[in-house]
Amino acid sequence: MITARPPCGRGAGRSFTFGGSRICLLGAVALGLPWGRERVFRGMVHRLPTAAATRARPRRGIARLMRWLGRLAGRHMAGRFAAASALALALAGCQSAGPEEVLEVAPALPAPAQETVGTGPVMVAMLLARNAGEPAAGRARDFFDGASLAVKERGGGALRVTVYETGGDPATARFLAEQAIAAGARMIVGPADAASLAQVATIPARERPPILALTGEGGGNGIFAFTSDAVDSALEGVRVAVGAGQSQVLLLLPEGFSAGDRARLEKGVAAARGKLVGTIVYPRNAAAVASALRAQQPLFARANAAAIFGDGAAPSMVARTIATSGLGGTLATLIGNAKWQSPLYSDTVLDGALVALPDQDRLAQISGAYRAAARRPLSLDAATAYDAVALAAGLVRVNGPNGLTLKALTADSGFRGATGLFRLRRDGSVERRHTIYRIENGKLVELQGQGDGF
């Protein structure tokens, strides 16, 4: 359940010296040891698995049986009874051989152009692309199922969610947003891609309701970038490191990293009162990584915290190169992000790395109900859509049908949802509090909770 939280401060870090090494603390928990000396940091990631159900069509033999059964309608009752009995025995025999020998998995049917969940008087519109290609369609299904669960659990009869199918086309997204506004939508959730959001944003702000975009950027003028991503996760880790005295931050990004995300990172480091000593873009070719990093030795010498981005095993490769090349002597903290994948847990070169993630206990509160309803594990996308709709439902229950205002959405106290604490800012950004974890011996160990508020 999303509830408003009272504002409160967060504790600052402190440090002490042990055995000639500086140990930085948050509360009474050590943040890290010098990475180039006592031990190698081990970083983490935990990503909620997502799964997309696939279905297929019946084989032709079953289709012929169904047509034959239909022809039985004109025959004598006894004949129909005997035929139906024989068919039942035949199908029973097929079942004993296993369902895969009778039916294939049928393809998912196209999503309807418009679909409404709930019956409440206040309308929230969603712009989704369930009929687009993968992976966009899989994400859209998660968004839909998360929102549907929120209507069921938190709607309280106060609202309904009408989903408009955009097909992933930006022009269609704008047209459907206008339709939703004309139909009386008090809030819009989505779209989930930057191109569609850019089109929707061309609707004058005075003519549209607040929009919770399912993106990590693009907010402003009543549009909020509501989705938490790897950049948000890393910046939370940076804030913790800076609070513990490791404020000289180095960013390591793979070739092709989004220019927008890089700008968000660099701006975020400054907002966290950190000092960005530099940004290193490393090649995707593993054989070229070592020479590229060694060429940046002066930057490593000035840094005491390093945030590593990359897909798959790239973070391990980069960290190992730093260690074996003698570049990590001044690094006290490695910072991971929510895009790191679980196989990294077992790589000791990342032991001790910090990773900021949504509170796993909060997510667990809806994961069982989501699995039962959607028949697949909860994803972060589903939890994000759940929070968007639960937020709308909560404000309508408290403030009435006209409660979805920018003033209410941007309350300084923020809200607590399935993904943890968050608050919407007037510049369109969404500030989130994550739980800070550290990887130790292949496991996530909680280092610092979210706290009670902002």
DANOR-V279478 format. One line per field, one symbol per residue. phi: phi as a letter, one per 40 degrees, with the letter a starting at -180 (. if undefined). Layout:
phi = ???
This chain:
phi = .cbcbccacbcccaaabafgbcbbbbgbbccabdccbcaccbbaabbccbabcbbbccccdcccdcccccccdcccdcccccccccccccccccccchcccbbccccccdcccaabbgbcccbbcbbbbcccccccccccccdccccccccccbcfgcabbbcbccggcdccdcdcccccccchccabbhcbbccccccccccddcbbcdbcccbcahchfgbbccccbccdccccccccccccgcbcbbbbbcdgcdccccccccccccccgcbccibbbccccdcccdcccccbddcdccbbabbbbicfcddccccccccccgcbdcccabbcacccbddcdccccbcgccacbddccccccbccccccccfaccbccccccdccccccccccccbgdcccbccccbdccgabbcchcaacbccgcbcbbbccbbcbfgbcbcbaccgcic
